[in-house]
């Protein structure tokens, strides 16, 4: 479980995205692109990996996807790291 989360967070941009999401209740991918020095397609790929690992949730809202951190999973990640 910890290895799966570590792999998902193995890129600095994904860590940055998770930090941005942790500071907000939700964020639309397009809004996040304005905060990051990478293309929209790159942000989408990183969000997909974070979502597949369960660290973020995505909800389709028309043509947009709203993302947010899954607090329960982040708490679990913290516990796993603390128990190392």
ZILIN-V342445 format. One record per residue. N is the residue number from 1. RES is the residue in one small letter. OMEGA is omega in degrees with one decimal (* if undefined). D_CENTER is the distance of its C-alpha to the mean C-alpha in Angstrom with 2 decimals. Layout:
BEGIN
n = <N;N>
res = <RES;RES>
omega = <OMEGA;OMEGA>
d_center = <D_CENTER;D_CENTER>
END
This chain:
BEGIN
n = <1;2;3;4;5;6;7;8;9;10;11;12;13;14;15;16;17;18;19;20;21;22;23;24;25;26;27;28;29;30;31;32;33;34;35;36;37;38;39;40;41;42;43;44;45;46;47;48;49;50;51;52;53;54;55;56;57;58;59;60;61;62;63;64;65;66;67;68;69;70;71;72;73;74;75;76;77;78;79;80;81;82;83;84>
res = <x;x;x;x;x;x;x;x;x;x;x;x;x;x;x;x;x;x;x;x;x;x;x;x;x;x;x;x;x;x;x;x;x;x;x;x;x;x;x;x;x;x;x;x;x;x;x;x;x;x;x;x;x;x;x;x;x;x;x;x;x;x;x;x;x;x;x;x;x;x;x;x;x;x;x;x;x;x;x;x;x;x;x;x>
omega = <178.7;179.2;179.0;179.0;180.0;178.0;179.1;-178.9;-175.2;178.1;-178.2;-179.5;178.3;175.3;179.8;178.7;179.7;177.7;178.0;-178.8;-179.3;-179.1;-177.0;176.5;175.2;-179.3;175.6;-177.2;-179.4;177.7;-179.2;179.7;179.2;-178.1;-173.1;-177.9;179.8;-178.1;179.9;-179.3;178.0;177.4;179.4;178.9;179.1;178.4;178.4;178.6;178.1;178.7;178.9;177.7;178.7;-177.9;176.6;176.9;177.6;179.9;-179.6;179.6;-175.3;-179.8;-176.6;172.7;177.3;-179.1;173.6;177.1;172.8;-174.6;-179.2;-179.9;178.2;175.9;178.6;177.8;178.7;179.7;179.8;179.1;179.4;-177.3;178.6;*>
d_center = <16.36;15.64;16.08;13.50;10.78;12.45;12.50;8.80;8.67;11.96;11.35;11.57;9.65;6.36;7.53;8.45;5.49;4.17;7.90;8.40;6.61;8.51;11.54;11.69;12.45;10.87;10.35;11.77;10.60;14.03;13.85;10.89;13.09;15.78;14.00;13.29;16.13;15.12;16.01;14.37;14.60;12.76;9.75;10.06;10.44;7.40;5.35;8.09;7.86;4.58;6.41;9.56;8.97;8.55;5.75;4.72;7.89;9.42;13.01;15.46;17.61;20.34;19.34;15.96;12.71;11.34;7.74;7.38;6.38;8.89;11.29;13.45;11.14;10.24;14.04;14.80;12.92;14.89;17.99;17.75;17.54;20.28;22.44;22.56>
END
